Amino acid sequence: MNKHSVTELFEVWNQALQTNEPKQIASLYAEDAILLPTVSKQVRHSHAEIEDYFLHFLAKGPNGELVESNVRVFDELAINSGIYEFSFKDGTNVAARFTFVYQNQGNEWKIIEHHSSQMPA
């Protein structure tokens, strides 16, 4: 895995958002992944909880774009952290800090940790 490939994993995730299918997004996360989402106070610990979060998030029509990406690769782990911005179908935008931690599981890189928090005003 190289830095460019890790950045491409974000694009795969963002494209999954465009499908409007929470199950497809959740499939990118490991079974024991943790999601600390931007617009929910609940930490998500399972595919069912992750799907529930995205069911509500997708209703807003999000489209993400990387503003700053900092990639580090360590054998079977890769980390991408920085800033992304989402535009929504109502015309609003929100910038957030993010960290994706990926783990190589077999021949697939799965998200094992995803933290996202809105940028302070």
N, C-alpha and C positions, 0 to 999 in steps of 0.2 A: 504494500500500500504506500502510495506517495501522497504528497500534499495536494496535488491536483485531484487525485482520486477521492480524497476526503471531501474536498469542496464539491465534487460532483454528487456526493451522498446528500448534501443539502438540496441540490437540484432535484434529486429523486424524491426527497421528502416534500419539497414544494410542489412538484408535479402531482404527487399523491393528494395534496390538498385540493388540487383542481378537479379531481375525480368526484369530489363531494361524497366520498365513501369512507366513513370512519374506520371500517374494518381494514381497508387497504392501508390506511395510515398506520393503524395499530400493528399491522403485520411487519412494519419496518422496525418495530421495537422488540427487544428480547422479551421472553415470557416473564422475566423477573425485573423488567425495566422500571425505573422511577421517572416520573414526569412531574416537574415542578412548574406548572403552567402560568402563563402571564395573567390571564383573566379569571382565575379561580383560586380560592383559598385552600382548596383540597389537594393534597399530594396524591398523585395517582400511582397505584402499585401493581396494577394488573392490566391485561388487554381490555377487559370489560370496563374498567375505570378510565383508561386512556380513550377508548371508543366513546364513552359518555362525554368526556371533555370535548373531543373533536366534533361530536354531533352538534353541540351548541356553538362551538367556534366556527364551524363551516357555514352555519346559517348566516354569518356576517359576510360571506364571500371573500375570504382572505386571499391575497397573493403576496408572497414574500420576496424580498430582495436583500441580498447581502450588501451591507454598507462597509463593514470591516470584518475580515476573517483572519484568525490566527490559528494555524494548524500545527499540531505536533503529533508525531507518530512514534509509538513505542511498541515494537514487536506486534503483539496481538491486540493492542489498544491504539485508538486514535482519538484526538481531542480537537474539536473546532470550536473556538469561542470568539465572540466579538459582538457586533451590532447588526441586527437586521431590522428592516422596516416592512410593515404590512400596509397595503392599501386595501380598502374594503369597498364593497359594492355601493355603499351609501356616500362614497366620496371622501371618507375620513382616512387618515393615516395614523399609525402609531409606530414609534421606534422602540426597540427593546434590546436589552443585553441578552445574550444567549450563551449556553455551553451545551454542546452535544458531545457525549462520550460514546464511542463505538467500540465494539469488541468483535473480533473475528470468531464466528461460531460456525465451524465447518468451513464452507466456502462462501459464507455470507457475512457481511459486516452489519451487525444489528446495533441499534441505539440501546445502550444500557442505562444511560442517564441523560436527561434533557432538562435543563433549567432555563427559564425565560422570565425576565422581569422588565417591566416597562421602565424606560429611561426617566429619571427624575426631571421635573419641570425646571 
